[in-house]
């Protein structure tokens, strides 16, 4: 298994501390199936790289886990979606939390990267 996907599952576990084990298992099982059955439709690698470059410059980027926001932050845990960005940026249905949750015009991924 790819190391990025293993980290994504670990981050999902960290984010689900307030949920039941049944909810956690459903999420892990869904990610597992998507990985091995290749149900994730991916974008072109150039688009994924451009998205990741934008994410690295974002103030919400949590470098140690490479997530959107920090699942470990106590000060403002509601900032960011907590997604593992190396995986999210490659998904066709990926979204930018900052773009969806701010009124700033130039925040997040531009239209051509959606």
BELBEL-V967712 format. One record per residue. N is the residue number from 1. RES is the residue in one small letter. PSI is psi in degrees with one decimal (* if undefined). OMEGA is omega in radians with two decimals (* if undefined). Layout:
BEGIN
N_RES_PSI_OMEGA ; N_RES_PSI_OMEGA
END
This chain:
BEGIN
1_x_143.5_3.11 ; 2_x_138.5_-3.11 ; 3_x_-34.0_3.13 ; 4_x_-41.1_-3.13 ; 5_x_-35.1_3.09 ; 6_x_-40.4_3.10 ; 7_x_-37.7_3.11 ; 8_x_-41.3_3.12 ; 9_x_-38.7_3.09 ; 10_x_-43.4_3.11 ; 11_x_-39.0_3.08 ; 12_x_-39.0_3.12 ; 13_x_-41.7_3.12 ; 14_x_-38.0_-3.09 ; 15_x_-17.9_-3.04 ; 16_x_20.8_-3.07 ; 17_x_-23.5_3.13 ; 18_x_4.8_3.14 ; 19_x_166.7_3.11 ; 20_x_163.1_3.11 ; 21_x_-31.8_3.11 ; 22_x_-43.9_3.10 ; 23_x_-42.4_3.12 ; 24_x_-46.1_-3.10 ; 25_x_-37.7_3.09 ; 26_x_-43.9_3.13 ; 27_x_-45.1_3.14 ; 28_x_-42.4_3.14 ; 29_x_-38.9_3.10 ; 30_x_-43.1_3.10 ; 31_x_-44.3_3.14 ; 32_x_-46.9_3.13 ; 33_x_-41.0_3.13 ; 34_x_-38.0_-3.13 ; 35_x_-51.6_-3.00 ; 36_x_-19.8_3.10 ; 37_x_2.6_3.08 ; 38_x_45.4_3.12 ; 39_x_-10.4_3.13 ; 40_x_119.9_3.06 ; 41_x_129.8_-3.03 ; 42_x_154.7_3.07 ; 43_x_170.8_3.08 ; 44_x_141.9_-3.12 ; 45_x_-32.0_3.11 ; 46_x_-39.2_3.11 ; 47_x_-43.4_3.12 ; 48_x_-41.9_3.12 ; 49_x_-41.0_3.12 ; 50_x_-41.4_3.09 ; 51_x_-45.1_-3.10 ; 52_x_-36.5_3.10 ; 53_x_-40.5_3.10 ; 54_x_-42.7_-3.14 ; 55_x_-39.6_-3.14 ; 56_x_-27.7_3.13 ; 57_x_-9.2_-3.08 ; 58_x_141.4_3.11 ; 59_x_-17.1_3.13 ; 60_x_-11.5_-3.08 ; 61_x_123.4_3.11 ; 62_x_100.0_-2.97 ; 63_x_-42.0_-3.09 ; 64_x_-38.6_3.13 ; 65_x_-5.9_-3.08 ; 66_x_48.5_-3.12 ; 67_x_163.5_3.03 ; 68_x_103.1_-3.01 ; 69_x_173.6_-3.12 ; 70_x_122.4_3.07 ; 71_x_-10.8_-3.11 ; 72_x_-5.1_-3.07 ; 73_x_131.7_3.08 ; 74_x_-20.8_-3.05 ; 75_x_-41.2_3.13 ; 76_x_69.4_-3.08 ; 77_x_-15.2_-3.13 ; 78_x_-6.1_3.11 ; 79_x_124.2_-3.13 ; 80_x_160.6_-3.11 ; 81_x_-13.4_3.14 ; 82_x_4.1_-3.11 ; 83_x_150.3_3.06 ; 84_x_109.0_-2.94 ; 85_x_-35.7_3.08 ; 86_x_-27.3_3.08 ; 87_x_-44.8_-3.09 ; 88_x_-39.9_-3.09 ; 89_x_-18.0_3.14 ; 90_x_-11.5_-3.07 ; 91_x_135.5_3.11 ; 92_x_-37.1_3.14 ; 93_x_13.7_3.14 ; 94_x_154.7_-3.12 ; 95_x_162.3_3.09 ; 96_x_114.0_-3.10 ; 97_x_-44.0_-3.10 ; 98_x_-41.6_3.13 ; 99_x_-39.1_-3.10 ; 100_x_-21.1_-3.00 ; 101_x_22.3_3.10 ; 102_x_158.7_3.10 ; 103_x_-1.5_3.12 ; 104_x_139.2_-3.08 ; 105_x_-41.6_-3.03 ; 106_x_22.7_-3.11 ; 107_x_142.2_3.05 ; 108_x_-162.6_-3.11 ; 109_x_134.2_3.08 ; 110_x_166.2_-3.08 ; 111_x_-38.8_-3.08 ; 112_x_-11.2_3.11 ; 113_x_5.6_3.14 ; 114_x_*_*
END
